[in-house]
Amino acid sequence: MSEKMNCWEFKKCGKDKTGGCPAYPRGGRVCYLVAGTMCGGQAQGTYALKINNCRECDFYKALVVDRTL
């Protein structure tokens, strides 16, 4: 069985190597729930503030909507 993909692997943002993202190392599968994650190079807010942006994210769609990851 292969290991499940995390957001930084899917998005190839490099934050797993450089740090700076609160989803790393344990929130990569639930990044949409983690406050202050990085998206498009900018820190996002709390769940309530960012969920609309997350719903447009390819990783979120694959993970939560399509369940392909």
DRENTI-335154 format. One line per 2 residues: number of its first residue (from 1); their letters; for each residue x negated, y negated, z of N, C-alpha, C. Coordinates in pm, 1 decimal, m for minus. Each point is the difference from the previous one (the first is absolute). Layout:
# DRENTI-335154
NUM	a	X:Y:Z:X:Y:Z:X:Y:Z  ...
# end
This chain:
# DRENTI-335154
1	ms	m84.3:118.4:0.0:84.3:m118.4:0.0:m88.8:m124.7:0.0  30.1:m93.6:m86.1:m80.5:m121.5:m6.7:44.2:m98.5:107.6
3	ek	m94.2:m85.0:37.4:27.3:m101.5:100.5:88.5:m108.2:m60.5  91.4:m53.3:78.0:90.8:m103.2:m50.0:m73.5:m132.9:m16.3
5	mn	39.6:m74.7:m100.1:m66.6:m124.2:m35.7:41.0:m114.4:93.3  m95.9:m83.8:32.9:23.8:m121.0:78.4:11.5:m119.8:m92.9
7	cw	53.5:m110.3:53.5:22.4:m118.3:m82.4:m128.9:m52.9:m62.6  m110.7:m1.1:75.5:m125.4:m55.1:m53.4:m57.1:86.9:m110.5
9	ef	29.7:129.1:2.4:m43.6:88.7:m108.6:84.4:m25.9:m124.7  128.4:m14.2:18.2:92.6:m24.0:m110.5:m25.6:m136.1:m64.3
11	kk	m12.1:m102.7:83.8:m17.7:m136.6:m49.2:m144.4:m33.6:m36.9  m95.4:81.8:47.3:m142.2:m21.5:m26.3:m43.5:m141.4:38.4
13	cg	42.2:m40.6:119.8:m29.0:m136.3:45.5:m137.5:m13.7:64.4  m59.8:112.3:41.7:m131.6:m5.5:62.3:1.9:m33.4:147.7
15	kd	116.5:m21.2:56.1:9.0:m37.8:141.2:m42.4:112.7:92.7  0.1:123.3:m47.7:m46.4:111.1:82.9:m151.0:m7.8:20.0
17	kt	m70.3:m63.0:m92.3:m145.3:m11.6:10.0:m42.8:m131.7:64.7  75.6:m105.9:m25.7:m37.8:m131.4:50.2:71.0:m38.2:129.0
19	gg	103.5:72.5:34.2:79.3:m34.9:118.4:93.0:m115.3:m31.7  58.1:m55.4:101.6:85.1:m115.6:m21.7:145.7:30.6:m24.1
21	cp	40.0:125.1:8.3:141.2:32.9:m16.9:47.5:81.4:119.9  106.1:m44.3:66.4:47.9:70.0:118.4:57.2:139.2:m28.7
23	ay	28.0:32.2:m123.9:51.4:133.5:m32.2:m111.0:105.4:1.6  m124.4:m43.6:m12.7:m112.2:93.2:m0.1:m50.2:21.5:141.7
25	pr	m26.1:118.3:44.9:0.7:128.0:m70.5:125.3:83.7:22.2  92.3:m40.9:86.2:110.6:89.5:35.5:134.4:m37.0:m58.3
27	gg	12.8:m111.8:m66.8:130.5:m43.4:m48.8:16.3:4.4:m149.7  m84.8:73.4:m67.6:0.4:0.6:m145.4:120.7:62.0:m66.1
29	rv	75.7:77.6:73.5:121.8:59.3:m55.4:123.7:m79.8:41.0  m14.8:m89.4:93.9:112.3:m82.0:46.0:m38.5:m148.2:0.8
31	cy	m77.3:m40.5:m96.9:m50.0:m137.3:m4.5:113.1:m102.3:2.5  114.3:35.4:m53.6:114.1:m91.2:m1.8:52.8:m29.0:140.9
33	lv	m35.0:83.0:96.7:41.3:m21.3:139.1:m103.4:m75.9:82.3  m119.9:m14.6:m54.0:m111.4:m60.8:74.0:m7.1:m149.7:m30.2
35	ag	7.0:m80.9:103.4:m7.0:m145.6:m17.0:m141.3:m42.1:m40.6  m6.4:m99.7:m87.5:m127.7:m58.7:m37.8:m79.0:75.6:m105.1
37	tm	61.1:95.1:m67.8:m72.2:71.8:m104.3:m31.0:m93.6:m116.1  m95.2:41.0:m81.9:m41.7:m80.7:m113.3:75.1:43.4:m125.6
39	cg	44.4:m96.8:m76.5:64.6:28.6:m127.7:m33.9:m113.0:m95.1  m57.4:34.8:m110.9:m40.1:m102.6:m95.6:m102.3:m96.5:56.4
41	gq	m81.7:49.9:94.9:m103.7:m82.8:58.1:47.2:m92.8:110.6  127.9:9.4:37.2:52.4:m86.0:104.3:60.6:83.1:112.2
43	aq	m21.3:m46.1:123.2:57.7:68.5:115.0:150.8:m19.1:m0.9  69.4:108.8:24.0:145.5:m2.5:6.1:43.3:m14.8:145.6
45	gt	123.6:m32.1:22.5:51.4:m20.9:135.3:54.4:127.7:61.4  100.1:m16.8:80.8:65.1:112.7:66.5:86.0:76.3:m100.1
47	ya	49.7:113.4:42.6:87.2:82.7:m84.4:114.7:m83.0:m57.4  67.0:m73.7:84.4:115.8:m78.6:m43.7:m37.1:m102.5:m107.0
49	lk	m118.6:m56.0:9.3:m42.9:m100.3:m96.5:m52.2:59.5:m129.7  m51.1:120.5:4.5:m67.8:54.7:m118.5:74.1:111.8:m71.3
51	in	105.3:55.9:58.2:62.7:119.1:m57.9:51.9:m22.8:m142.2  47.2:m119.2:m30.8:46.3:m25.2:m137.3:m115.1:11.0:m99.5
53	nc	m118.1:m49.1:37.2:m117.8:16.3:m85.9:m38.8:147.1:m8.7  5.9:69.9:111.3:m36.3:142.1:2.5:89.9:81.9:m91.9
55	re	125.2:m35.2:m5.2:94.7:74.0:m85.2:m34.3:m11.5:m148.2  m80.5:m97.9:m35.1:m45.2:m16.9:m138.9:m135.1:67.6:m25.7
57	cd	m63.8:51.4:104.0:m133.4:59.8:m8.6:6.7:141.3:m59.1  m91.0:30.8:m91.2:m4.5:133.0:m62.4:m25.8:110.1:102.5
59	fy	m83.5:m28.2:99.1:m28.2:99.8:102.4:124.9:28.2:83.1  67.3:m103.8:43.2:123.7:13.8:77.5:103.8:79.9:m78.6
61	ka	16.6:m34.7:m126.2:99.0:69.6:m84.2:m34.1:147.9:m13.0  m127.5:30.6:m23.1:m42.0:140.3:m14.7:14.8:76.1:131.1
63	lv	m28.1:m64.6:109.6:2.3:64.6:131.6:141.0:11.7:56.9  73.1:m109.2:0.9:127.8:m6.7:69.7:118.9:25.8:m93.1
65	vd	m1.1:m61.0:m116.6:115.5:8.9:m89.7:m4.9:130.1:m81.6  m109.8:21.6:m72.7:m9.6:116.2:m87.7:m50.4:125.5:71.4
67	rt	m69.9:m20.5:111.9:m57.6:108.9:79.6:m92.9:89.5:m82.9  m78.4:m63.9:m85.3:m94.0:74.2:m83.3:m139.8:8.9:61.9
69	l	m23.7:m72.3:107.2:m130.6:2.9:66.0:7.7:78.9:128.5
# end
